[in-house]
Every structure is written in C-alpha cells, then in structure tokens.
Amino acid sequence: METPKKTLDASVLTEDEKRDQILKQVVQDLSENADVIGKTILLLQTLNKMGILEALADLNIPGGIK
C-alpha cells in the first residue's frame, strides 16, 4: 500500500503577502475612485463646518441628543 505524499500548496500566502495584496487593492481602489473620494471628503468637511455631522453623530447616541 502506497503512503500518501505530503505536498506543499504553493497558493498559500504568508501574512505579509496577504497584507501586500490587500494594500495593492486598496491603492488601486483609491486611484480608480479618487474623484468620488475627494467629493466625499469635501461633503464631510462641509457637514462638519455646519454642525450637521455632529448632530447626526448625536442621533446615534443612546437616548438621543445630549
């Protein structure tokens, strides 16, 4: 009877390789959506300056506005 041979799976990634892949994907997503991300930041800044962002955050606190 033949004994099973152990083989290494070349597709198994190390933690560093996984992080590198994730980072590359994040950078790609950021570059592909730079315009939308910029507009979102401007929107959040405007909402923050107007106090709306804080008011919305207060709605998320148990019991409502402080």
A tleap script that builds the chain and sets N, CA, C and O, in Angstrom:
source leaprc.protein.ff14SB
mol = sequence {
  NMET GLU THR PRO LYS LYS THR LEU ASP ALA
  SER VAL LEU THR GLU ASP GLU LYS ARG ASP
  GLN ILE LEU LYS GLN VAL VAL GLN ASP LEU
  SER GLU ASN ALA ASP VAL ILE GLY LYS THR
  ILE LEU LEU LEU GLN THR LEU ASN LYS MET
  GLY ILE LEU GLU ALA LEU ALA ASP LEU ASN
  ILE PRO GLY GLY ILE CLYS
}
set mol.1.N position { 0.838 -1.178 0.000 }
set mol.1.CA position { 0.000 0.000 0.000 }
set mol.1.C position { 0.884 1.242 0.000 }
set mol.1.O position { 1.835 1.360 0.774 }
set mol.2.N position { 0.547 2.135 -0.869 }
set mol.2.CA position { 1.346 3.354 -1.017 }
set mol.2.C position { 0.915 4.384 0.035 }
set mol.2.O position { -0.276 4.581 0.275 }
set mol.3.N position { 1.898 5.032 0.652 }
set mol.3.CA position { 1.575 6.057 1.645 }
set mol.3.C position { 1.369 7.388 0.945 }
set mol.3.O position { 2.055 7.691 -0.032 }
set mol.4.N position { 0.422 8.192 1.438 }
set mol.4.CA position { 0.183 9.496 0.819 }
set mol.4.C position { 1.416 10.391 0.936 }
set mol.4.O position { 2.100 10.402 1.960 }
set mol.5.N position { 1.675 11.123 -0.110 }
set mol.5.CA position { 2.813 12.042 -0.108 }
set mol.5.C position { 2.337 13.418 0.319 }
set mol.5.O position { 1.261 13.871 -0.072 }
set mol.6.N position { 3.148 14.067 1.121 }
set mol.6.CA position { 2.828 15.431 1.533 }
set mol.6.C position { 3.298 16.386 0.455 }
set mol.6.O position { 4.429 16.304 -0.024 }
set mol.7.N position { 2.415 17.288 0.084 }
set mol.7.CA position { 2.792 18.297 -0.893 }
set mol.7.C position { 2.512 19.669 -0.306 }
set mol.7.O position { 1.603 19.847 0.505 }
set mol.8.N position { 3.295 20.612 -0.724 }
set mol.8.CA position { 3.087 21.985 -0.288 }
set mol.8.C position { 2.176 22.677 -1.287 }
set mol.8.O position { 2.353 22.571 -2.501 }
set mol.9.N position { 1.205 23.383 -0.747 }
set mol.9.CA position { 0.289 24.141 -1.596 }
set mol.9.C position { 0.918 25.501 -1.867 }
set mol.9.O position { 1.032 26.326 -0.960 }
set mol.10.N position { 1.323 25.735 -3.098 }
set mol.10.CA position { 2.005 26.978 -3.463 }
set mol.10.C position { 1.069 28.182 -3.397 }
set mol.10.O position { 1.534 29.322 -3.406 }
set mol.11.N position { -0.236 27.946 -3.331 }
set mol.11.CA position { -1.172 29.059 -3.316 }
set mol.11.C position { -1.398 29.625 -1.906 }
set mol.11.O position { -2.108 30.618 -1.749 }
set mol.12.N position { -0.808 29.010 -0.895 }
set mol.12.CA position { -0.948 29.502 0.476 }
set mol.12.C position { -0.070 30.741 0.637 }
set mol.12.O position { 1.134 30.697 0.383 }
set mol.13.N position { -0.685 31.845 1.062 }
set mol.13.CA position { 0.042 33.107 1.199 }
set mol.13.C position { 0.457 33.332 2.648 }
set mol.13.O position { -0.245 32.949 3.583 }
set mol.14.N position { 1.602 33.954 2.803 }
set mol.14.CA position { 2.023 34.355 4.142 }
set mol.14.C position { 1.213 35.582 4.549 }
set mol.14.O position { 0.551 36.199 3.715 }
set mol.15.N position { 1.266 35.929 5.818 }
set mol.15.CA position { 0.559 37.117 6.302 }
set mol.15.C position { 1.060 38.375 5.585 }
set mol.15.O position { 0.268 39.252 5.239 }
set mol.16.N position { 2.373 38.461 5.364 }
set mol.16.CA position { 2.937 39.624 4.654 }
set mol.16.C position { 2.423 39.696 3.224 }
set mol.16.O position { 2.110 40.779 2.731 }
set mol.17.N position { 2.333 38.547 2.553 }
set mol.17.CA position { 1.827 38.525 1.180 }
set mol.17.C position { 0.351 38.928 1.134 }
set mol.17.O position { -0.077 39.639 0.225 }
set mol.18.N position { -0.425 38.466 2.124 }
set mol.18.CA position { -1.840 38.853 2.196 }
set mol.18.C position { -1.964 40.354 2.385 }
set mol.18.O position { -2.769 41.000 1.714 }
set mol.19.N position { -1.165 40.921 3.303 }
set mol.19.CA position { -1.200 42.368 3.542 }
set mol.19.C position { -0.810 43.136 2.291 }
set mol.19.O position { -1.421 44.154 1.964 }
set mol.20.N position { 0.212 42.648 1.589 }
set mol.20.CA position { 0.650 43.303 0.350 }
set mol.20.C position { -0.472 43.296 -0.694 }
set mol.20.O position { -0.708 44.304 -1.361 }
set mol.21.N position { -1.153 42.172 -0.831 }
set mol.21.CA position { -2.257 42.089 -1.796 }
set mol.21.C position { -3.380 43.044 -1.418 }
set mol.21.O position { -3.930 43.734 -2.276 }
set mol.22.N position { -3.719 43.082 -0.142 }
set mol.22.CA position { -4.781 43.981 0.325 }
set mol.22.C position { -4.387 45.425 0.089 }
set mol.22.O position { -5.199 46.217 -0.389 }
set mol.23.N position { -3.151 45.781 0.416 }
set mol.23.CA position { -2.673 47.149 0.225 }
set mol.23.C position { -2.712 47.530 -1.256 }
set mol.23.O position { -3.134 48.636 -1.596 }
set mol.24.N position { -2.285 46.644 -2.123 }
set mol.24.CA position { -2.321 46.918 -3.559 }
set mol.24.C position { -3.759 47.148 -4.025 }
set mol.24.O position { -4.014 48.036 -4.839 }
set mol.25.N position { -4.701 46.349 -3.509 }
set mol.25.CA position { -6.103 46.510 -3.890 }
set mol.25.C position { -6.654 47.834 -3.379 }
set mol.25.O position { -7.398 48.507 -4.093 }
set mol.26.N position { -6.302 48.218 -2.162 }
set mol.26.CA position { -6.758 49.496 -1.605 }
set mol.26.C position { -6.218 50.658 -2.433 }
set mol.26.O position { -6.959 51.587 -2.755 }
set mol.27.N position { -4.949 50.612 -2.774 }
set mol.27.CA position { -4.347 51.676 -3.585 }
set mol.27.C position { -5.025 51.740 -4.956 }
set mol.27.O position { -5.292 52.828 -5.464 }
set mol.28.N position { -5.299 50.603 -5.542 }
set mol.28.CA position { -5.976 50.570 -6.843 }
set mol.28.C position { -7.383 51.165 -6.724 }
set mol.28.O position { -7.791 51.972 -7.559 }
set mol.29.N position { -8.119 50.766 -5.688 }
set mol.29.CA position { -9.472 51.295 -5.484 }
set mol.29.C position { -9.443 52.802 -5.262 }
set mol.29.O position { -10.289 53.521 -5.793 }
set mol.30.N position { -8.483 53.285 -4.489 }
set mol.30.CA position { -8.363 54.724 -4.250 }
set mol.30.C position { -8.078 55.475 -5.547 }
set mol.30.O position { -8.672 56.520 -5.813 }
set mol.31.N position { -7.165 54.934 -6.348 }
set mol.31.CA position { -6.808 55.627 -7.587 }
set mol.31.C position { -7.960 55.607 -8.591 }
set mol.31.O position { -8.142 56.563 -9.345 }
set mol.32.N position { -8.732 54.532 -8.605 }
set mol.32.CA position { -9.859 54.437 -9.537 }
set mol.32.C position { -11.032 55.312 -9.110 }
set mol.32.O position { -11.876 55.660 -9.935 }
set mol.33.N position { -11.092 55.671 -7.828 }
set mol.33.CA position { -12.223 56.421 -7.305 }
set mol.33.C position { -11.799 57.733 -6.655 }
set mol.33.O position { -12.482 58.232 -5.761 }
set mol.34.N position { -10.684 58.290 -7.094 }
set mol.34.CA position { -10.138 59.495 -6.480 }
set mol.34.C position { -11.125 60.654 -6.509 }
set mol.34.O position { -11.231 61.397 -5.533 }
set mol.35.N position { -11.847 60.819 -7.607 }
set mol.35.CA position { -12.794 61.925 -7.733 }
set mol.35.C position { -13.919 61.798 -6.705 }
set mol.35.O position { -14.259 62.769 -6.029 }
set mol.36.N position { -14.487 60.615 -6.592 }
set mol.36.CA position { -15.579 60.384 -5.650 }
set mol.36.C position { -15.095 60.538 -4.213 }
set mol.36.O position { -15.794 61.111 -3.377 }
set mol.37.N position { -13.918 60.035 -3.931 }
set mol.37.CA position { -13.360 60.146 -2.581 }
set mol.37.C position { -13.135 61.613 -2.231 }
set mol.37.O position { -13.438 62.038 -1.116 }
set mol.38.N position { -12.610 62.382 -3.168 }
set mol.38.CA position { -12.402 63.810 -2.941 }
set mol.38.C position { -13.711 64.532 -2.663 }
set mol.38.O position { -13.785 65.363 -1.758 }
set mol.39.N position { -14.747 64.217 -3.443 }
set mol.39.CA position { -16.060 64.840 -3.235 }
set mol.39.C position { -16.653 64.444 -1.885 }
set mol.39.O position { -17.289 65.260 -1.218 }
set mol.40.N position { -16.445 63.205 -1.488 }
set mol.40.CA position { -16.950 62.738 -0.196 }
set mol.40.C position { -16.276 63.471 0.947 }
set mol.40.O position { -16.931 63.843 1.920 }
set mol.41.N position { -14.976 63.680 0.839 }
set mol.41.CA position { -14.243 64.417 1.872 }
set mol.41.C position { -14.748 65.851 1.952 }
set mol.41.O position { -14.959 66.371 3.048 }
set mol.42.N position { -14.945 66.495 0.810 }
set mol.42.CA position { -15.472 67.861 0.806 }
set mol.42.C position { -16.867 67.922 1.429 }
set mol.42.O position { -17.173 68.850 2.178 }
set mol.43.N position { -17.701 66.948 1.126 }
set mol.43.CA position { -19.042 66.889 1.700 }
set mol.43.C position { -18.975 66.751 3.217 }
set mol.43.O position { -19.676 67.460 3.940 }
set mol.44.N position { -18.137 65.845 3.695 }
set mol.44.CA position { -17.993 65.651 5.141 }
set mol.44.C position { -17.438 66.904 5.820 }
set mol.44.O position { -17.868 67.255 6.918 }
set mol.45.N position { -16.500 67.570 5.181 }
set mol.45.CA position { -15.962 68.810 5.745 }
set mol.45.C position { -17.049 69.875 5.846 }
set mol.45.O position { -17.137 70.582 6.850 }
set mol.46.N position { -17.870 69.991 4.817 }
set mol.46.CA position { -18.970 70.967 4.819 }
set mol.46.C position { -19.977 70.637 5.910 }
set mol.46.O position { -20.400 71.522 6.655 }
set mol.47.N position { -20.362 69.374 6.008 }
set mol.47.CA position { -21.302 68.956 7.047 }
set mol.47.C position { -20.731 69.220 8.436 }
set mol.47.O position { -21.459 69.611 9.349 }
set mol.48.N position { -19.445 69.008 8.591 }
set mol.48.CA position { -18.795 69.246 9.878 }
set mol.48.C position { -18.800 70.739 10.222 }
set mol.48.O position { -19.112 71.112 11.353 }
set mol.49.N position { -18.457 71.588 9.257 }
set mol.49.CA position { -18.430 73.041 9.493 }
set mol.49.C position { -19.811 73.574 9.849 }
set mol.49.O position { -19.926 74.515 10.634 }
set mol.50.N position { -20.854 72.987 9.284 }
set mol.50.CA position { -22.218 73.434 9.535 }
set mol.50.C position { -22.789 72.852 10.832 }
set mol.50.O position { -23.867 73.256 11.270 }
set mol.51.N position { -22.082 71.920 11.437 }
set mol.51.CA position { -22.560 71.288 12.662 }
set mol.51.C position { -23.498 70.120 12.425 }
set mol.51.O position { -23.968 69.487 13.370 }
set mol.52.N position { -23.764 69.841 11.171 }
set mol.52.CA position { -24.695 68.760 10.846 }
set mol.52.C position { -24.080 67.396 11.164 }
set mol.52.O position { -24.776 66.487 11.617 }
set mol.53.N position { -22.806 67.263 10.932 }
set mol.53.CA position { -22.141 65.986 11.182 }
set mol.53.C position { -22.223 65.623 12.660 }
set mol.53.O position { -22.485 64.472 13.008 }
set mol.54.N position { -22.000 66.595 13.516 }
set mol.54.CA position { -22.089 66.352 14.962 }
set mol.54.C position { -23.525 66.023 15.366 }
set mol.54.O position { -23.755 65.141 16.195 }
set mol.55.N position { -24.489 66.733 14.779 }
set mol.55.CA position { -25.890 66.458 15.086 }
set mol.55.C position { -26.267 65.037 14.675 }
set mol.55.O position { -26.980 64.344 15.400 }
set mol.56.N position { -25.794 64.615 13.532 }
set mol.56.CA position { -26.067 63.249 13.084 }
set mol.56.C position { -25.400 62.230 14.003 }
set mol.56.O position { -25.979 61.187 14.308 }
set mol.57.N position { -24.197 62.532 14.435 }
set mol.57.CA position { -23.492 61.635 15.357 }
set mol.57.C position { -24.244 61.547 16.681 }
set mol.57.O position { -24.308 60.478 17.288 }
set mol.58.N position { -24.817 62.671 17.134 }
set mol.58.CA position { -25.570 62.683 18.391 }
set mol.58.C position { -26.812 61.805 18.317 }
set mol.58.O position { -27.241 61.247 19.327 }
set mol.59.N position { -27.384 61.683 17.142 }
set mol.59.CA position { -28.566 60.822 16.975 }
set mol.59.C position { -28.238 59.351 17.200 }
set mol.59.O position { -29.117 58.544 17.503 }
set mol.60.N position { -26.976 59.020 17.050 }
set mol.60.CA position { -26.525 57.639 17.200 }
set mol.60.C position { -26.241 57.286 18.659 }
set mol.60.O position { -25.985 56.124 18.974 }
set mol.61.N position { -26.284 58.272 19.548 }
set mol.61.CA position { -26.029 58.043 20.968 }
set mol.61.C position { -27.317 57.536 21.612 }
set mol.61.O position { -28.388 58.094 21.375 }
set mol.62.N position { -27.219 56.476 22.433 }
set mol.62.CA position { -28.423 56.002 23.123 }
set mol.62.C position { -29.090 57.133 23.908 }
set mol.62.O position { -28.423 57.833 24.670 }
set mol.63.N position { -30.366 57.312 23.732 }
set mol.63.CA position { -31.076 58.385 24.409 }
set mol.63.C position { -31.184 59.643 23.583 }
set mol.63.O position { -31.792 60.614 24.032 }
set mol.64.N position { -30.614 59.662 22.384 }
set mol.64.CA position { -30.738 60.825 21.509 }
set mol.64.C position { -29.714 61.896 21.751 }
set mol.64.O position { -28.596 61.609 22.179 }
set mol.65.N position { -30.085 63.129 21.483 }
set mol.65.CA position { -29.170 64.271 21.566 }
set mol.65.C position { -28.800 64.523 23.012 }
set mol.65.O position { -29.634 64.432 23.912 }
set mol.66.N position { -27.514 64.845 23.220 }
set mol.66.CA position { -27.019 65.080 24.585 }
set mol.66.C position { -27.482 66.400 25.122 }
set mol.66.O position { -27.156 66.754 26.255 }
savepdb mol mol.pdb
quit
